[in-house]
Amino acid sequence: MAKSIMDFIEENYKDLLTFAIKLSGNWADGEDVLQTVAAKICAKQDDLKDLAYCKSYLMTCIRNATFNLKRTKARQRVADVDFEKLTEVLPDSRPKREFEVVEWIESLEQHLSYYDEESRKAFIAYYVDQVPLEEVAASLGLTKRQTTKKFESMRNYLKRHYKHLFIQLSVLLSM
């Protein structure tokens, strides 16, 4: 019988590791999870002296640590994908980048030909040149709310008809 929770971990390391591996899906993540839990338990062992159900407590800690690890990895994958999209839209090379932005603006203007020229220019000024909404609204003779609604309509149009441009615009908006 284990005297402390750390003794319990030492005595049942193999079983706890097996449980962590099953939850995490691979050996390396299972070891990471168990080491993380053991480190946290070690730091709190004075508070856990009178723990009646060591096994249940540890299994819950391992489960929670596995979920945290999976969430962290999922966020990292999303960040990696976002970075890849960003590099596709705006590559590192400065001259090439400027040319592609100009090319992208021309493409955007062409695909928004459904709207009047003034609206297209205001849309591009706001999203690409980052002109403040107040100035763009004033140039259109609309309120900020009306301008926002108009731009929302234009974004929805792109989303319906030209999804690739909408994705590029979304990346641009997230910067």
C-alpha positions in Angstrom: 0.0 0.0 0.0 1.3 3.4 -1.0 2.2 5.9 1.8 1.9 9.0 -0.3 0.6 9.9 -3.7 4.1 10.1 -5.0 4.7 6.5 -3.8 1.5 5.5 -5.5 2.8 7.0 -8.8 6.1 5.2 -8.4 4.4 1.8 -7.7 1.9 2.1 -10.5 3.9 4.0 -13.0 3.5 1.4 -15.8 -0.3 1.2 -15.4 -0.7 5.0 -15.3 1.5 5.4 -18.3 -0.6 2.8 -20.2 -3.7 4.8 -19.3 -2.1 8.0 -20.5 -1.0 6.4 -23.8 -4.5 5.1 -24.5 -6.0 8.5 -23.9 -3.4 10.5 -25.8 -3.0 8.1 -28.7 0.8 7.8 -28.7 3.7 7.0 -26.5 5.4 10.4 -26.5 2.3 12.3 -25.6 1.4 9.7 -22.9 4.8 10.2 -21.3 4.5 14.0 -21.5 1.1 13.9 -19.9 2.2 11.6 -17.1 5.3 13.7 -16.4 3.2 16.9 -16.3 0.8 15.3 -13.9 3.6 14.0 -11.7 5.3 17.4 -11.6 2.1 19.1 -10.5 1.4 16.4 -7.9 4.9 16.7 -6.6 4.4 20.4 -6.1 1.1 19.8 -4.3 2.0 16.7 -2.4 1.7 18.4 1.0 -1.9 19.3 0.2 -2.7 15.8 -1.0 -1.4 13.9 2.1 -4.8 12.6 3.2 -6.0 11.6 -0.3 -8.3 8.6 0.0 -8.6 7.6 -3.6 -5.1 8.1 -5.2 -5.9 6.0 -8.3 -9.2 7.9 -9.2 -7.6 11.2 -8.5 -4.6 10.5 -10.7 -6.7 9.1 -13.5 -8.8 12.3 -13.5 -5.6 14.4 -13.5 -4.2 12.3 -16.4 -7.5 12.7 -18.4 -7.6 16.5 -17.8 -3.9 16.8 -18.8 -4.5 14.8 -21.9 -7.4 17.1 -22.9 -5.3 20.2 -22.3 -2.5 18.7 -24.4 -4.9 18.0 -27.3 -6.4 21.5 -27.1 -3.0 23.0 -27.2 -2.0 20.9 -30.2 -5.3 21.8 -32.0 -4.7 25.5 -31.4 -1.2 25.1 -32.7 -2.5 23.4 -35.9 -5.0 26.3 -36.4 -2.2 28.8 -35.9 0.0 26.9 -38.4 -2.8 26.9 -41.0 -3.5 30.6 -40.4 0.2 31.4 -40.9 0.3 29.3 -44.1 -2.7 31.2 -45.4 -1.1 34.5 -44.5 2.1 33.6 -46.3 0.1 32.6 -49.4 -1.6 36.0 -49.5 1.4 38.2 -48.5 4.7 36.4 -49.2 7.9 37.7 -47.6 9.5 39.1 -50.8 8.8 42.9 -50.7 8.7 43.7 -54.5 6.8 40.5 -55.3 4.4 41.2 -52.4 3.6 44.7 -53.6 3.0 43.4 -57.1 0.7 40.7 -55.7 -1.2 43.2 -53.6 -1.8 45.4 -56.6 -2.8 42.4 -58.6 -5.1 41.3 -55.8 -6.7 44.8 -55.6 -7.3 44.7 -59.4 -8.9 41.2 -59.1 -11.0 42.4 -56.2 -12.2 45.4 -58.1 -13.0 43.2 -61.1 -15.0 40.7 -59.0 -16.9 43.5 -57.3 -18.0 45.0 -60.6 -21.6 44.2 -59.6 -21.2 47.3 -57.3 -20.7 50.9 -58.4 -17.1 52.2 -58.8 -17.4 54.5 -55.8 -18.4 51.6 -53.5 -15.6 49.4 -54.8 -13.0 52.1 -54.2 -14.3 52.7 -50.7 -14.3 49.0 -50.0 -10.7 48.7 -51.1 -9.6 51.8 -49.3 -11.1 50.5 -46.1 -9.9 46.9 -46.2 -6.6 47.2 -48.1 -5.4 50.8 -47.5 -6.9 50.8 -43.9 -8.5 54.2 -44.3 -10.7 54.9 -41.2 -14.4 54.0 -41.5 -15.4 57.6 -40.9 -13.5 58.9 -43.9 -14.8 56.1 -46.1 -18.3 56.7 -45.0 -17.9 60.5 -45.6 -16.6 59.8 -49.2 -19.7 57.7 -49.9 -22.1 60.2 -48.2 -23.3 57.5 -45.8 -23.3 57.0 -42.1 -20.8 54.6 -40.5 -23.6 52.1 -39.9 -24.8 52.3 -43.5 -21.2 51.9 -44.8 -20.7 48.9 -42.5 -23.9 47.3 -43.9 -22.9 48.0 -47.5 -19.4 46.4 -46.9 -21.1 43.5 -45.2 -23.2 43.0 -48.3 -20.1 43.2 -50.5 -18.3 40.6 -48.3 -21.3 38.3 -48.5 -21.3 38.7 -52.3 -17.7 37.7 -52.4 -18.3 34.8 -50.1 -21.2 33.5 -52.3 -19.6 34.0 -55.7 -15.8 34.1 -55.2 -14.9 32.1 -52.2 -11.1 32.3 -52.8 -11.2 36.1 -52.7 -13.3 36.0 -49.6 -10.8 33.8 -47.8 -8.0 36.2 -48.8 -10.0 39.1 -47.5 -10.6 37.3 -44.2 -6.9 36.8 -43.8 -6.3 40.4 -44.6 -9.0 41.4 -42.0 -7.3 39.3 -39.3 -4.0 41.2 -39.6 
